[in-house]
Amino acid sequence: MSGLLALLLAILLGLGLALWGLHSTGSRGRGRLLAARFAAHSLPHARQRTTSRVAQRSPEASLLRLPEPLERRLSRLFGWEPERLDQYPIAPTLVVLLAAAPAALGAAYLTTMFGPKAWLLTPVVWVMVARWFFTSVHRKRAAALYKQLPDALGMVVRAVRAGIPVVEALRTIGREVPDPTGAEFRRLSNKLAIGVPLEDALKRLARRSGLPEYRFFAVALTLQNSAGGNLTETLDNLADVVRKRVATRLRGHALASQARASAYVLSAVPVFAACALLLINPRYVLVLFNDPRGNVVLASALGSLALGLGTMKAIIRRSLS
């Protein structure tokens, strides 16, 4: 069993390194792809020639990449979003491969207690670990975008009141506001620079953020761009509402700090108790590792502890949402 586990980990490591190399190669081709897109938007008569060159050079057309239907199904299964590839610290395919390692290790440990049937849990744990990683990345980025949105809206309002065009105000946000908001608006400015319509660029911005406030911001700018209207008053009201909601959420986090501390303390008590017993009388604790029945008790205890901690965190998060 140990030899099979070592072989599985070696295969996963090799595939991970290969995909890391492919991801690095693909990142070097982004500059050529951006230049090709700019040429396609600025020179319509050269679009066919540019498309053929992109098909030869771009990483999307490489046979080493996943086919688009397969990538779409895998992204739905494991929880990453193809439109947010630049938001992840590493390539999503590499994350998926690395998530298989703890799933395989856990299944290999459970086989000593429950037999070969424990390997059936590997796909479930694999998907859960990958989805947990991508969900945490999305949640942290959405929280940062939400917290920085009032300042960005206030900057747009001040710029419009000063007579600066809306497009230039959006570029100013990309230069002045820290990431991740600055990065999103720089991406928006780059799309506007290569000829993408403002409405389409704003829709992509709202879709990438995943926040309803960004969708309202996109609708307000689109309506003002097509039909006119008092944009400053609308954005000022939106900024005020978001600012109040951020303050309310921060107060909620402060009030829930006692519940979070209780959850952490209750989760840490069994660990400290086990360490204390290990120092006082090691035989009491080593039975959990040396005896098969102790392994079952240890696995059940760890599973119950993880389930309880996850339940408490879910209740706290739902009460603050």
N, C-alpha and C positions, 0 to 999 in steps of 0.2 A: 504493500500500500504506500510505503514511504517512497519507493522508487517511482511509482506511478505519479505521486504528487509532485516529486521533483521534476519529472518529465513535463507535467502539465505547466508548472511554473516556468520552466525554461522556454516552452513554446509561447506562453503568454508574454514573457520578456522579449523574445525575439520579434514577435508581431508588434509589440509596443514600440520597440526601437525602429522597426521598419516604417511604421506609420508616423513616428516622430520625424524621420527623415523625409517622408513624403510631405508632411505638413510644412517643414522648413523649405523644401523645394517649391511648394505652392505659394508660400509667402513671398518668395523672390519674384514670382511671376505676377504679383498684383500690380506692380508699377506698369508693366507692359499692358496689362489688361485695362487699367485706367486710361492709359494713353489711347488705346484702341477704342474705348467707349467715347472718349472725347472726339476722336476723329469721326466716329460714326454719327455723333450728334451734330457736329459742325459742318460736315461734308456729306450731305445725303447721297450724292452721286457716287461717292467712294465707299458706301456702306457694304456693298457686296464683297468688294475686295478686302475690306478690313475684317469682315466676318470670317472669310476664309483663312486669313492670317491668324486670327484669334483661335479658330478651331485647331490650327496646327500648334500654336504655342501655349495657349492658356491651360492652366491646370485642370479646369473643368472638363476639357476634352480628353484628358489623359486616360489611358486604359487602366492605370494603376489606381484611379479613384473609384469609389463606390458608384454604381449606377444610380441615377436619380430616383427611380421608384424604390429601390432597396434602401437608399438613404432616407427617403421620406418615411418609409415604414419603421425603420430603426429609430428615427428621431421621435416618432409618436410613441414607440414602445419604451424607450429609455428616457425620454423627457427633455431632450435638447431641442432647440429651435434653429433651423438652418439660417434664418435671417439674422441671428444674433451670434454668428460664429466669432466675431471680433470681441465679444464680451467675455468669452471664456478664457481662463488663464492658460489652458492647454487645449489641444484639439479634442473635440467630443469623442471621436473614435478611439483616441488614446485613453480617455477617461473610461469609456466602456470596457476596454480591454483590462485596464488596471482594476476596475471594479470586480472583474471575475476572480482576481486573486483572493480577496477575503472570502468570497462565496465558496471557492474551492477549499480553502483552509478550514472554514467552518464545517463544510460537508465532510471533509476528511476526518475532522475530530468527532463528528457525530456518528460516523460509521463504526467507531469503536464501541458505541453504546447501543445503536439501533440497527447496525448492519448496513449492507449495501443500499437499502432503501433510502438512506439519508441523502444519497446523491440526487434524489429527485427534488430536494429543496434548493439545489444549486441555482437553477434558473430564476427562482423566485427571489432569492437573496441577491443575485446578480442585478436583477432589474431594480430592486429596492435601493441598493447602494448607489447605483448610477442616478436614479431619479432623485434621491436625497441630495446628491452633490449638485445637480443642475437646478433643483428647486432652491437650494440655499443661495446659489449664485444669483438667480433671478430675484429672489426676495431682497438680498442685500443691495443689489443695483437699483431695484425699484424704490427702496427706502431712501437711498441717496438722491435719486432723481426727484422724489417727492419733496424732500427737505430743501433742495436747491431751487425748486420751481418758483416760489414767490420772488426770489431775488432776480431770476431770469425774466419773469413777467414785468417786474418793476423796471428793469432796464429797458425792455421794449417800450413800455409806456413813456418813460422819460425821453427816449430817443424819438418817438413819434411826436411827442409834444414839442420837441425842439426842431421839428421839421426834417428829421432824418428819415429816409425811406425805410420801409419795413425790412426789405432784403438786407440792407446795410446794418440794421439793428440786429438781425439774426446773426450776421457775421460777427458783430461786436460781442454777442453772447458767447460765441465759440472761442473768441480770443480772451475774454475777461473772466468768464465763469470757470471755476475748477471742474475737473472731471468728476463724475461721468457726464454731467450736463454739457460741459464744454465740448467733449468729444462728440456727443450726439448732434450738437448744433454745427460743429465743424463738418461732420458728415453731411448734414443738411445743406450747408453752404457749398460743399463740393458738388453735390448733385445739381444744385441750382446753377453752378458755374459751367457745367457741361451740357446745360440745356433742358434738364428735367423740369417740367411744369411745377409751379409752387404747390398746387393742390396735391399732386402725386407725391412730392417730397414730404409734405406735411403728413399725409396719410401713412407713409412709411415710418416717419418719426413717431407718430402715435402708436403704430402697431409694434414697433420695437420697444417702446417704453412699457407698454402693457398697463398704463394708467389711464383712468377715465378723464382726469384733468388735462392730460396731453391731448386726448381726443377733442375735448371742448376747445382747447387752444387752437387746434388745427381747424376746427369748424369755424371759429371766430375769424381767424385770418383768411380762410378761404372765402367766407361771405363778404368780408371787407374788401378783398381783392377783386371780387366779381361784381358786387352790388354797392359797395361803399358803406358808409355808416360811421358811427362814433366808436372807433376801435379802442381808444384810450379808456373810455368809461367801462367797456366790457372787460378788458384785460385787468383794469384796476379792481373791479369787483371780484374777478376770478382770483387775483392775487390775494385779496383780503380774505376770501373764503378759504383758500388753501392755507394761508398763514394761521388762521384760527383753528383749522383742522389739525395742523402740525402741532400747535400749542396744546390742543386737547389730547392728542395722542401722547405727547410727552408727559402730560400730567397723569394720563392713564398708566404709562410705564412706571412713573414714580409711585403711584398708588399700588401697583402690582409687584413692586420690588420685594415686599414681604412674602408674597406667595412664591416668587421665584427663589428667594433665599430658602424658604421651607422645602421646596422641591430639591434644591441642591444638597441641603443638609440631610434630608431623608435618603437621598441616593448615596451619599458618602458614608453614612453610618455603617452599613454592612461591610463596606470595604475596610474601614478603620477597625471594625470588630474582628474581621478575618486576619488583618495584619497583627492585631494585638494577640489573638489566639496563637498565631504562628510563632510569635516571640515567646509566649508563656509556655505553651505545650504544642510543639510542632506536630505531634502524632495526630492530634484532633483535626488538623487542617489537611495534612498530607493524605488522609483517607479519601478526601474528595478527589485527589489526583491519581492515587494508586489503585483504588478499588473501582470496579465497573459500576457498582451501585452508587458510589460517591460521585462518579462522573455524571450520572443521571441527575443526582441532586444538585450538583454544581451547575449543570446546563439549565435545569429548571429555574434555579435561583437567578442566574444571569438573565434568562429570558423574562422572568417576572419583573426584575429590576428595570430592564430596558423598556418593557411595556408600561410600567408605572410611570417612569420618567417621561416617556413620550406622551402618555395620556395627560399628565400635568402640564407639559409644555403646550400641547394642543388646546387644552382648556384656557390657559392664559392667553395664547395667541388669538383664540376665537373671541374672548371677552374684550380684547383690545382692538379688534378689527372693526 
